[in-house]
C-alpha cells in the first residue's frame, strides 16, 4: 500500500511539474511574440582601437552600424567596411547619429595597434573593437555571428583565414536590434535604409 501511495504521489508531482513547465514555456512564447524583439545584440566588454575598455553602454545615444570580421581578411571585410564608409558619406547629417563599428573575430592577431591602423583606412569615426578570446566569443554570440578558423596543414601558420558571417547590423540608441543587411547590398540602398530607420526611430 505504501509503495502504491508513493507511486501515485510521484506521478502527480510529475504531472504538476509538466503542466508548470508547459505554462512557463507558453507564457514565455507569448511574451516573445508580443515584444517582437529579435534576440540580436546585448552586453559586451571590449577594447577599442585607442586602447580604452568600452561596453555596449558606451554607444548608447547613437545608432550603431556593426560588422564582424578581421584585418587579415583578403576581400569581404575591407569591402564591407568600405561599403559602410560610402553609405555613411551618402547620408549627409544623418551620419552624425550613427557610429560604424568593426568587431574582430580574430583577437589573436588583431591587436589594438593593428586595429587602429586598419580602421584609419575607412570612415574617420569608425571604431575598431578587439579583446580576449572569451570577450569576442561573448560579443559574437550576442549578435548570432558564426566564426571559425579554417583548417590548415600547419597549425602554427600565422597566415590562416577565418570563416565568418557577413551581415551588417543596425542597432538603435539603446543598443536594440533594428535590422541587418546582407553582403552584396550597395551603398545607395544601405544609406537609404539606414536613414529611413533613423528617421522612423528618432
C-alpha positions, 0 to 999 in steps of 0.5 A, a space after each residue: 500500500 505504501 509503495 502504491 501511495 508513493 507511486 501515485 504521489 510521484 506521478 502527480 508531482 510529475 504531472 504538476 511539474 509538466 503542466 508548470 513547465 508547459 505554462 512557463 514555456 507558453 507564457 514565455 512564447 507569448 511574451 516573445 511574440 508580443 515584444 517582437 524583439 529579435 534576440 540580436 545584440 546585448 552586453 559586451 566588454 571590449 577594447 577599442 582601437 585607442 586602447 580604452 575598455 568600452 561596453 555596449 553602454 558606451 554607444 548608447 545615444 547613437 545608432 550603431 552600424 556593426 560588422 564582424 570580421 578581421 584585418 587579415 581578411 583578403 576581400 569581404 571585410 575591407 569591402 564591407 567596411 568600405 561599403 559602410 564608409 560610402 553609405 555613411 558619406 551618402 547620408 549627409 547629417 544623418 551620419 552624425 547619429 550613427 557610429 560604424 563599428 568593426 568587431 574582430 573575430 580574430 583577437 589573436 592577431 588583431 591587436 589594438 595597434 593593428 586595429 587602429 591602423 586598419 580602421 584609419 583606412 575607412 570612415 574617420 569615426 569608425 571604431 575598431 573593437 578587439 579583446 580576449 578570446 572569451 570577450 569576442 566569443 561573448 560579443 559574437 554570440 550576442 549578435 548570432 555571428 558564426 566564426 571559425 578558423 579554417 583548417 590548415 596543414 600547419 597549425 602554427 601558420 600565422 597566415 590562416 583565414 577565418 570563416 565568418 558571417 557577413 551581415 551588417 547590423 543596425 542597432 538603435 540608441 539603446 543598443 536594440 536590434 533594428 535590422 541587418 543587411 546582407 553582403 552584396 547590398 550597395 551603398 545607395 540602398 544601405 544609406 537609404 535604409 539606414 536613414 529611413 530607420 533613423 528617421 522612423 526611430 528618432 
